Amino acid sequence: MTAVLHPVVLTWAMNETIRLIHEHGLIALVTAPVEDRLFDWAIAVAKGGIKLLAIPVGFPSVTELTSDLSDEAHLHVGVTGVTSVDQLSVALAAGAHFIVSPVCNPDLIGAAKERGMTVIAGAATPTEVMQCAAVGPDLIALFPVGPLGGPDYLAWVLWQFPELNLLAAGGVDVESAPGYLEAGAIATIVDRGVFPADEDPSATEVITVRALALTEVCNDVMGRQARRGMTEVLSQAGGIEGLE
């Protein structure tokens, strides 16, 4: 029997999370070499204009960190790397706005939808994309798109499934992210290049500048005007008041 593409993937069920993903086109996967720096680094990214953040489910303080960041102004925080219903419970306990899974687990997707959680499921090949669409996640992330062939591969998959809304995830850095949007992705999950690899107490300003540069390039790709200038963002780098 031919799989039927689930209509929730084909049309915009415009909950707030999906609306923000569509509007901003960027989700930053937040990591830090030292646990104590992760909160500050996440806030630094948000000050640069990235309003959707994802925290790895395996991070020791994922529940507390997700909850704390979700309390900050205009931040939508999700949990990534979720592969089981047990891990979904972690995201629910943290008050996450969404989950990102590298796989398409029907039980996980069903449980997430039952609880009102926005779920982004992963697929790699055209067959997996079709099977995943039939299960009915809110969105599908082509994963890991970097090793699979980058923006050209994503464009090729979209040529096969023009009715689907695909994200790019897995091996996406600040240099390649705009290319995925140009290729037709509705958003990218950026996991490289925003954060320094080493602990550096002075890194927050650098992170904000990187995030700002990325958002402005992506805004240009999506045909949107720059939201703020570099001087304005840096003048606000000392406090949360600068968040839009």
C-alpha positions in Angstrom: 0.0 0.0 0.0 1.3 3.5 -0.9 1.9 5.7 2.1 -0.4 8.7 2.4 1.4 12.0 3.3 -0.2 13.2 6.5 -2.0 16.6 5.9 -0.5 18.2 9.1 2.8 18.2 7.3 1.5 19.6 4.1 -0.3 22.7 5.6 0.7 25.2 8.3 -0.9 24.3 11.6 0.0 27.7 12.8 0.7 27.2 16.5 3.2 29.7 17.9 6.2 27.5 17.6 5.7 26.6 14.0 4.9 30.3 13.2 8.2 31.3 14.8 10.2 28.6 12.9 8.6 29.8 9.7 9.2 33.5 10.5 12.8 33.3 11.8 14.2 30.3 9.8 16.8 29.5 12.5 17.1 27.3 15.5 20.4 27.3 17.4 21.5 24.1 19.0 23.0 25.4 22.2 26.2 23.8 23.5 29.0 24.8 25.8 32.2 23.1 26.9 31.4 24.1 30.5 28.0 23.6 32.0 28.0 26.8 33.9 28.4 28.8 30.7 25.5 27.4 28.8 22.8 29.7 30.1 24.9 32.8 29.4 25.8 31.6 26.0 22.1 30.9 25.2 21.1 34.4 26.2 24.0 35.8 24.1 22.6 34.0 21.0 19.1 35.3 21.7 20.5 38.9 21.9 21.8 38.3 18.4 18.3 37.7 17.1 17.9 33.9 17.3 14.8 33.3 19.2 14.5 29.5 18.9 17.0 27.5 20.9 17.4 23.8 21.3 19.1 22.0 24.2 20.5 18.5 23.9 18.4 16.0 25.9 21.5 14.4 27.2 22.8 17.6 28.9 23.0 17.0 32.7 20.8 20.0 33.6 18.5 20.0 30.5 15.3 20.3 32.6 16.4 23.2 34.7 18.1 25.0 31.8 15.2 24.6 29.4 12.8 25.8 32.1 15.0 28.8 33.0 15.5 29.9 29.4 11.8 29.5 28.6 11.1 32.0 31.3 13.2 34.6 29.5 11.4 37.1 27.2 10.5 35.9 23.8 12.5 32.7 23.8 11.2 29.5 22.4 13.2 26.6 23.8 13.1 23.0 22.7 14.9 19.7 23.4 16.8 18.0 20.7 18.1 14.4 20.3 14.8 13.0 21.7 14.3 9.4 20.5 12.0 7.8 23.1 8.8 8.4 25.0 10.9 8.4 28.2 13.0 11.3 26.9 9.8 13.1 25.9 8.9 13.1 29.6 12.1 15.1 30.2 11.1 17.7 27.7 7.6 17.9 29.1 8.9 18.3 32.6 11.2 21.1 31.4 8.3 23.0 29.8 9.9 22.7 26.4 8.0 24.3 23.5 9.1 21.6 21.0 11.2 18.5 20.5 13.6 17.5 17.7 14.2 13.9 17.0 16.9 12.5 14.7 14.6 9.6 13.8 10.9 9.1 13.0 9.5 7.1 16.0 5.8 6.7 15.6 5.2 6.0 19.3 7.2 9.1 20.2 5.4 11.3 17.7 2.0 10.0 18.8 2.8 10.6 22.5 4.1 14.1 21.7 1.0 15.0 19.7 -1.3 13.7 22.4 0.4 16.0 24.9 0.3 19.0 22.6 4.0 19.1 22.0 5.3 20.3 18.7 7.5 17.6 17.2 10.1 17.8 14.5 11.1 14.3 13.3 14.2 13.3 11.4 14.5 11.5 8.0 17.5 10.9 5.7 16.4 9.3 2.5 13.4 9.9 0.2 11.8 6.7 1.5 12.3 7.8 5.1 10.9 11.2 4.3 7.7 9.6 2.8 7.3 7.2 5.6 7.8 9.9 8.2 5.3 12.2 6.5 2.7 9.5 6.7 3.2 9.3 10.5 2.3 13.0 10.9 4.9 15.0 12.8 4.5 18.7 12.7 7.6 19.1 10.7 10.4 16.9 9.2 14.1 17.7 9.4 16.3 16.2 6.7 19.0 14.7 9.0 22.0 14.6 8.9 21.8 16.9 5.9 25.5 18.0 5.9 27.1 14.5 5.4 24.2 13.6 3.0 25.1 16.3 0.5 24.3 19.7 1.9 21.9 22.2 0.2 22.0 20.4 -3.2 20.7 17.2 -1.5 18.0 19.1 0.3 16.9 20.8 -3.0 16.8 17.4 -4.7 14.6 15.9 -2.0 12.3 18.9 -2.1 12.1 18.4 -5.9 10.7 14.9 -5.1 8.3 16.2 -2.4 7.5 19.8 -3.2 4.4 19.7 -0.9 6.5 19.1 2.2 8.0 21.7 4.6 11.5 20.4 5.4 14.1 21.7 7.9 17.8 21.2 7.5 19.6 19.6 10.5 22.8 17.8 11.2 26.1 19.3 10.2 24.7 22.8 9.5 27.1 25.7 10.4 26.9 29.5 10.2 28.4 29.4 6.7 26.1 26.8 5.2 22.8 27.8 6.9 21.8 30.5 4.4 22.4 28.0 1.5 19.8 25.6 2.9 17.2 28.4 3.1 18.1 29.3 -0.5 17.6 25.6 -1.4 14.1 25.7 0.0 14.3 24.7 3.6 11.8 26.5 5.8 14.5 26.6 8.6 17.8 25.3 9.6 19.0 23.9 12.9 22.5 25.3 13.3 24.8 23.1 15.3 28.2 24.5 14.4 30.0 27.8 14.3 27.9 29.9 16.7 29.6 28.8 19.9 33.4 28.6 20.6 34.8 25.2 21.2 36.8 26.3 24.3 35.7 27.9 27.5 36.1 31.6 27.3 34.5 33.9 29.9 34.5 36.8 27.4 32.8 34.8 24.6 29.3 36.1 25.1 29.9 39.2 22.9 31.5 37.1 20.2 28.5 34.8 20.2 26.1 37.7 20.0 27.9 39.1 17.0 28.0 35.7 15.2 24.3 35.2 15.9 23.5 38.7 14.6 25.5 38.2 11.4 23.8 34.9 10.8 20.3 36.2 11.4 20.9 39.2 9.1 22.2 37.0 6.2 19.3 34.7 6.6 16.8 37.6 6.7 18.3 38.7 3.5 17.9 35.3 1.9 14.3 35.1 3.1 13.6 38.6 1.7 13.3 40.3 5.1 14.9 43.6 6.1 17.5 43.7 8.8 15.9 43.9 12.3 18.6 45.7 14.2 22.1 47.0 13.6 25.3 45.7 15.1 25.8 48.9 17.2 22.4 48.6 18.7 22.8 44.9 19.6 26.3 45.4 21.2 25.0 48.4 23.2 22.5 46.0 24.7 24.8 43.1 25.3 25.0 43.8 29.0 21.4 43.0 29.8 18.3 41.0 28.9 16.5 44.3 28.1 17.7 44.1 24.5 15.6 41.0 23.7 12.9 41.8 21.3 
